[in-house]
């Protein structure tokens, strides 16, 4: 594999192998480029932040598609960014850029290690069956109580509690293996 631009082949290999530290390094290096491109395209800080997070989530979950001999990492990330922007503007209809701002809240609020951790959780949770995945997402991300989840999903509170417990144990087991490997 040849080195392209400022990429370090070892980091790209580690990223493709699923090593969390490589994701953190790649995010730290390339998130300003992705964020700037999204902000210029969308003209909205909140949308640019959302696109940046989606790009790195997508990159992490599809990392095996990165061919370093064909694509440089920045080009691959920008291609994902263009696709994500198109999806975003398609979902909103014809995007109307609001006042452009030059603050980079994404870089200030989400640290590379935190994003890597979020992506590892999202990647592992994507392997869950639909109902346990939805239950755990509601508990972790929506801060919903067992009773609220049970009501929304038409499950018993005991079933919700069991899904959450098994899900957390599975995540813990998987993440302990990941941490030991890093």
N, C-alpha and C positions, 0 to 999 in steps of 0.2 A: 504494500500500500504506500502511495506517495503522500507526502505532506502537502496540503493545499492551503495557501494563505497562512493564517495564524493557527491553524488547527494542529493539534498534537495527535498523531496517529494512535498513541496509547490511550488517550482520553476517548477518542472515537470508538476504539475497540472495547474499552471498558463500558462505555455507554451502550453499545450494541449488546454487550453481555449482561446488561441489567444492573450495573453497579451504581448505587445511589450517589456515591461521591462524584462520579463522572457526570451525572445529571446535574448536580449542584454546580460543578465547574462550568459546564456548558451553558446552564441558565445564567450564571453570573457573567459569562463572556458575551453571550448572544442575545439576552433579553432586551438590552437597550436597542439593538437593531430591530428586533421584532416589534417592540413597543413603538418606536419612532415611525416605522413603516405603517403600522396600524393607525397611529394617531394622525399621520398625514393623510391616510386614505379615508378615515372615518370622521376626523375633525372633532372627536369627542373623547375625553379622558376616560370616562367610565367604559365606553365601548372598546377603547384601545386596551384597557386593563383586562377586560373580559377576553378579548381576542388573544392577548399575550398568554394568559393562563390556559386557554383552550389549545393554543399552538403547542405549548410544552407538554400538555397532557396528551395530545395527539401524537407528538413526536415520541414520547415515552412509550405509549402503547403500541406504536408501529415502528419501533426502533429497528426491528429486524429488516425493514424495507430500505433502510439507509445503505446505499452502496457507495462507500467512500471512493472507489475507483471511478465511479461514474458521476456522482454528485459530491460537491463539497458540502460540508455541514451547513454553512450559511445559506447556500443556494437551496438546499433541501428545506431548511427552516422557513425561508422566504416563500417557497412554493406552498408549504402548508399554511403560511400566513395568508397568502392570496386566496387560497381555497376557503379558509376560515372567514376572511373578510367577505367573500362572496356569499357564504352561507348566512353571515350576520346581516348583510344588507338585504338579502333575499327574504330573511325572516321578518325584517322590519319593513319590507317594502322598499321603496326608493329612499335610501338613507339621505337625510338632510343634515349635512355637517352643521354642528352648532359652533359656538365660539371656540376657536382653537386655543388651547392653553399649552404652555411649554413645561408644566410641572410633570415630574415623573414619579407619580405616587406609587406605581407598581414596584419600581425599584426600591422605594423607601419602605413599603409596607410588607412585601413578601421577600423574605431572605431566601437565598438559594437552598439552604438546608431545609427550610420550612416547606418550600415548594417541592423539593425532592421527597420529603416525607409525605406530603399530600398526594403526590403522584403515585408513590408506592402503595398508599392506602387505596387510592382509586383503582389502581391496577389490580390489586388483590381482590377488592370488593367486586370488580367486574367479573370475576370467576365464580361468584356466588350464584345460586339459583335466584330467580326474579323476586320472589316474596322475601326471602331472608335479606337480599340486597336492599330492597326498598325499605324494609323495617329498620335495618341498621343505618341507612342514609337518613331516614327521618329522625332517628334517635341522635345520631352524631351531628348532622348538619342543620336540622330544623329545630333541635332541642325539644322535640316533642316527648311528652310523657308516655309511659306504657299505655295508659288509658286513652290518650289522644290517638296514638298509633292504632290501637285495637279498634277504636271507633271508626277511624278513617278507612281502615283496611278490612273491617268486618271480621276481625279475629278476636279470640279471647285474650284477656290480659296475660294469662299464663303462657299462651302460645307466643305472644310478642316477647315476653321475658325470655323464653327459651331460645327464640331466634337471636335475640340480642346477645345472650350469654354465649351461645355456640359460635356466633359470628366474631365476637371479641376474642374468644379463645383461639379461633382459627387465625385471626389477624395477628394476635400475639405470637403464636407459634411460627407463622410464616415470617413475620418481621424479625423475630429473634434469629432465624436462620439467615435472613438477609444481612442483619447487622454482624453476625459472626463471620460472614463471607467477605465483608468489606475490609 
